[in-house]
Amino acid sequence: MLKKKNLIFLGAPGAGKGTISNVLIAKYGVAHISTGDILRAEVAKGTPAGKEAAVIMKAGKLVPDELVCSMVKNRLAEPDCEKGFILDGFPRTIPQADRLAAVLAELGKEIDYAIYLKVEDEVLLQRLTARLNCRGCDAIYNKLFMPPKTEGICDKCGSELFQRADDSLETAKNRLSVFHQQTQPLIDYYEQRGLLYTCKSTGKDAIVAELAGILE
Ligand code: AMP
């Protein structure tokens, strides 16, 4: 039984937010709200929002708060979020966190934990530049640490694996510096509100077991 169900995952790109989210969603049936995934879908569809976001994402910068905040507001109002939700990659700035608080108050919801996955920059860069994503499902692999059984093919659905355009070394470095400048202040923000939980474990299974201890 899940006692704490409305979660934010905080962490630099490559910290494992998507990987751990995927496990918790399967385990607890909560909704996954990844602003990166939503934006990539908009880019793939070629919508006006997608066209605006594509250039910014390729450079490793943040898309305007207004754009992501309205996407998250709509998503949080969907019925599947009643069971709980994981915000993965949002908020990333203090104004986004303030907007989120206002939206949640309007919807009569609140955050139970902001979970911080802390990982050193060196490890993050290694992970990001070796990361592989599945075109068919949300599975995430890593050429070095978590390779697929057959090169280039997803173990789970058999689709092709690809490297995200923003996982090149140069863009990954930009994304880490954006994290330190704009997103790291959120650690204090949520600590001051008594919501921060910093994960002590490393490795997928250990993190999932540690989180079960605080969520169930
Ligand atoms: P992610 O998949 O979370 O690493 O996000 C990929 C890219 O999408 C980021 O580098 C940003 O360009 C954009 N993005 C995702 N979430 C946000 C957000 N909350 N605010 C601004 N930009 C975002």
Residues whose N, C-alpha, C, O or C-beta is under 5 A from the ligand:
A	BS01	AMP	P13 T35 G36 D37 L39 I56 M57 G60 K61 L62 V63 V68 D88 G89 F90 P91 R92
